[in-house]
Amino acid sequence: MKRRKLNKKKELRLIIALAAILLLALGYLGGFLYFRNHFLPNTFINGIKVSSLNMEAADLKLKDSEPVLEVIQKNKEGSDSIIETLQLRKLSQDISYDSGNLLKNQNAPAWFVSLFSKKELNCDKLSGSFVSTKIDELIKDLYCLKEENIDKPEDAHLAIQDGKVVLLEAVDGSYISQDKVKSIVTKTIEDCLTSNGSLSIDLRNDYEMPSIREDDPQFEGIITNLQKILDKTIQINIDSYQDTTIEDQELSDLLKIENNEMAIDEDNLSSYISSFCRQYDVSDYEYIERSSFKRDLEDALLQDEDETININWVYEEINKLIEVSISNQTLYYYEDDVLIMTSPIVTGNAAITGPTPTGYFTIRRMKQDSILFGADYTEHVDYWIGFDETGRVYGFHDASWRDEFGGDIYLSDPSRGCVNMPLEKIAQLWDYVDIGTEVHIYE
C-alpha cells in the first residue's frame, strides 16, 4: 500500500513539472512570436523608448525626433576632429527615421534576456524623399567649407631661400571642394533612404592631398645642379672705367624655380634693370640700350658658370641743350651744337644758402606767373622752367629783386639753389626750349 502511495506522489510531481515546462515553453514561444514584430523590452532608439512597440508605432514615435546627419571633418588648427550635424528636415519635412531595419535585425529568440538589460540603438535608416538641389543650402555652413578654415594642399617643391636651393615638404592642407561634399552627402542620404546606410560621414579621407611628396624620385640630383647657377658671379662692364657684379642674394633675387628648373623672375628683373639704368644712364641722349642688356642678363642668369656682360650704349643727337657753368656764372643755349644765346646768371652757394645741383637733367615743368615759397620768402616770378626730377624744386626763373647777374655775386648773395636769370633772357629762353630739353650743369 505504501509503495503505491509513493508512486502516485511521484506521478503528481512529474505532472506538475511537465505542466510548468509547458507553460514556460508556451510563454517563451509567445514572447518569441510577439517580439518578431515588436521591439524587445528595455529597447531605446536614439534615446526614445520603443519597448514592445511594433514598427509603425515606433516610427510614429520617432517622427518627433529630428533626423540628423553627423559630419566628421578635419580641424585646421590641430589633430582633433570637428563634428557637426546637418538637420535633414531642412531638405524635406517628410524625412524621418525608419526603424524597420532595427526591428528586423534584433535578436527575438533572446527576448527574455532584454528583460534584465537596457539596449540603446541608433537609427540609420530614413523614410521620405528630398530634392537634391537643396543640398547646397544644407551644407554651406559646414566648418570645412568656410574660407577661414581652408588651407590648400601644396606639393613638395624646390625653392630659393637665402641664396640656397631647398626642398620644401608637401603640405596636406585642409581643403575639400563643395561639389565633393555635396556628392558624398547626397549619396549618404540616398543610401539611408533605400538601404542600411549610415547617418555618419567621415570626410577626413576625402580632402584633397598633395600629388608630389618630398621622397619623389624627380628631386634626386637636381638641387646640386641648380645651386651652381646661384653660386656664380656675373660681371657687368659698364664702360672703360667702371664695372659692377651681381652675386649672392642680389643674384638669387632675380631667379625662381619652376617645375624643378631655374627660371627668371621677370618682375624682379625688370625692377633691377630700371634701377640699374637710372643709376648709370648719363642723360636722355646718352643711355644704356635696354633690350640687349635684358637679353644678355637673362642668358647669363641661367648659366652655371661665371659670366661677363658688356653694356651697349645709345648716343642720340642732341638738338637742344642748356649748359650752365657755375664758375663762369653763365648759361649757354645750343641748338644742333650751335650757340644760340648766353645769359649771366646767379646760382646757389653751399656755404651760404644751398648748392645748385650739378649733372645731367631734363626740363620737367614750364609755368608762367608762379609763386615761389620758402621758409622766409614768397616771391612772384614770370617764368619757371623746372629741371629737377619733379620739376618743382630746382629751375631757371627770373629774379626781379636783383639788379645785377653774373660775376661773383653768387659768392656773397647767392640763389637758394635755382638758376636766377634776367627777365628778358629767361623770356627768350622760354621761347626756345620744351619739356624734355637737355640740361647740363657743371662747376
Residue, then its C-alpha position, 0 to 999 in steps of 0.5 A: m500500500k505504501r509503495r503505491k502511495l509513493n508512486k502516485k506522489k511521484e506521478l503528481r510531481l512529474i505532472i506538475a513539472l511537465a505542466a510548468i515546462l509547458l507553460l514556460a515553453l508556451g510563454y517563451l514561444g509567445g514572447f518569441l512570436y510577439f517580439r518578431n514584430h515588436f521591439l524587445p523590452n528595455t529597447f531605446i532608439n536614439g534615446i526614445k523608448v520603443s519597448s514592445l512597440n511594433m514598427e509603425a508605432a515606433d516610427l510614429k514615435l520617432k517622427d518627433s525626433e529630428p533626423v540628423l546627419e553627423v559630419i566628421q571633418k578635419n580641424k585646421e588648427g590641430s589633430d582633433s576632429i570637428i563634428e557637426t550635424l546637418q538637420l535633414r528636415k531642412l531638405s524635406q519635412d517628410i524625412s524621418y527615421d525608419s526603424g524597420n531595419l532595427l526591428k528586423n535585425q534584433n535578436a527575438p529568440a533572446w527576448f527574455v534576456s532584454l528583460f534584465s538589460k537596457k539596449e540603446l540603438n541608433c537609427d540609420k535608416l530614413s523614410g521620405s524623399f528630398v530634392s537634391t538641389k537643396i543640398d547646397e543650402l544644407i551644407k554651406d555652413l559646414y566648418c570645412l567649407k568656410e574660407e577661414n578654415i581652408d588651407k590648400p594642399e601644396d606639393a613638395h617643391l624646390a625653392i630659393q631661400d637665402g641664396k640656397v636651393v631647398l626642398l620644401e615638404a608637401v603640405d596636406g592642407s585642409y581643403i575639400s571642394q563643395d561639389k565633393v561634399k555635396s556628392i558624398v552627402t547626397k549619396t549618404i542620404e540616398d543610401c539611408l533612404t533605400s538601404n542600411g546606410s549610415l547617418s555618419i560621414d567621415l570626410r577626413n579621407d576625402y580632402e584633397m592631398p598633395s600629388i608630389r611628396e618630398d621622397d619623389p624620385q624627380f628631386e634626386g640630383i637636381i638641387t646640386n645642379l641648380q645651386k651652381i647657377l646661384d653660386k656664380t658671379i656675373q660681371i657687368n662692364i659698364d664702360s672703360y672705367q667702371d664695372t659692377t657684379i651681381e652675386d649672392q642674394e642680389l643674384s638669387d633675387l632675380l631667379k625662381i624655380e619652376n617645375n624643378e628648373m631655374a627660371i627668371d623672375e621677370d618682375n624682379l628683373s625688370s625692377y633691377i634693370s630700371s634701377f640699374c639704368r637710372q643709376y648709370d644712364v648719363s642723360d636722355y641722349e646718352y643711355i644704356e640700350r635696354s633690350s640687349f642688356k635684358r637679353d644678355l642678363e637673362d642668358a647669363l642668369l641661367q648659366d652655371e658658370d661665371e659670366t661677363i656682360n658688356i653694356n651697349w650704349v645709345y648716343e642720340e643727337i642732341n638738338k637742344l641743350i642748356e649748359v650752365s657753368i657755375s664758375n663762369q656764372t653763365l648759361y649757354y643755349y645750343e641748338d644742333d651744337v650751335l650757340i644760340m644765346t648766353s645769359p649771366i646768371v646767379t646760382g646757389n652757394a653751399a656755404i651760404t644758402g644751398p648748392t645748385p645741383t650739378g649733372y645731367f637733367t631734363i626740363r620737367r615743368m614750364k609755368q608762367d606767373s608762379i609763386l615761389f615759397g620758402a621758409d622766409y620768402t614768397e616771391h612772384v616770378d614770370y617764368w619757371i622752367g623746372f629741371d629737377e626730377t619733379g620739376r618743382v624744386y630746382g629751375f631757371h626763373d627770373a629774379s626781379w629783386r636783383d639788379e645785377f647777374g653774373g660775376d661773383i655775386y653768387l659768392s656773397d648773395p647767392s640763389r637758394g639753389c635755382v638758376n636766377m636769370p634776367l627777365e628778358k633772357i629767361a623770356q627768350l629762353w622760354d621761347y626756345v626750349d620744351i619739356g624734355t630739353e637737355v640740361h647740363i650743369y657743371e662747376 
